[in-house]
Amino acid sequence: MKKNKISSYFLIVSVFTLITLFLYVSFQSYSKLLTPIKEANANPMLKPINPQLDTQVLDEIEKRILY
């Protein structure tokens, strides 16, 4: 019985591909580990509170009609 060389080449290529993929994932993970973390964007809803009281708003609230 003659041994098929295609299957042995396929096995060698698949093993090298697996090793290459493992090394690629390892290096990418390591590089992401060493890079600084991006700071989270500040929420635009978080604004400093103005301590000045707007009296016009209070006048408008008093003018409302309650049902």
C-alpha positions in Angstrom: 0.0 0.0 0.0 1.3 3.4 -1.0 1.3 6.1 1.6 -0.4 9.3 0.5 2.0 12.3 0.8 -0.8 14.8 0.6 -2.1 13.8 4.0 1.3 14.3 5.6 1.7 17.7 4.1 -1.7 18.7 5.2 -0.9 17.6 8.7 2.4 19.6 8.7 0.7 22.7 7.4 -2.2 22.5 9.8 0.2 22.1 12.8 2.2 25.2 11.7 -1.0 27.1 11.2 -2.2 26.2 14.7 1.2 27.3 16.2 1.1 30.6 14.2 -2.5 31.3 15.4 -1.6 30.6 19.0 1.5 32.9 18.8 -0.5 35.7 17.1 -3.2 35.6 19.8 -0.6 35.5 22.6 1.3 38.5 21.2 -1.9 40.5 20.7 -3.1 39.7 24.2 0.3 40.7 25.7 0.4 44.0 23.7 -3.1 44.9 24.8 -2.1 44.1 28.4 0.8 46.6 28.2 -0.9 49.5 26.5 -2.5 52.1 28.7 -6.3 51.9 29.2 -8.2 54.6 27.4 -10.0 56.9 29.8 -13.8 56.7 29.7 -15.4 59.6 28.0 -17.0 62.0 30.5 -20.8 61.9 30.6 -22.1 65.1 29.0 -24.9 65.1 31.5 -22.5 65.7 34.3 -22.1 69.4 34.4 -21.1 71.6 37.3 -24.1 73.0 39.2 -24.6 76.7 39.1 -25.2 78.0 42.7 -27.0 81.1 41.5 -30.8 80.8 42.0 -32.8 81.8 38.9 -35.8 83.7 40.3 -37.6 83.9 37.0 -38.1 80.1 37.1 -39.7 80.4 40.5 -42.0 83.1 39.3 -43.1 81.0 36.4 -43.8 78.1 38.7 -46.0 80.3 40.9 -48.0 81.4 37.8 -48.9 77.8 36.9 -52.5 76.8 37.3 -53.1 73.7 39.4 -56.1 71.6 38.4 
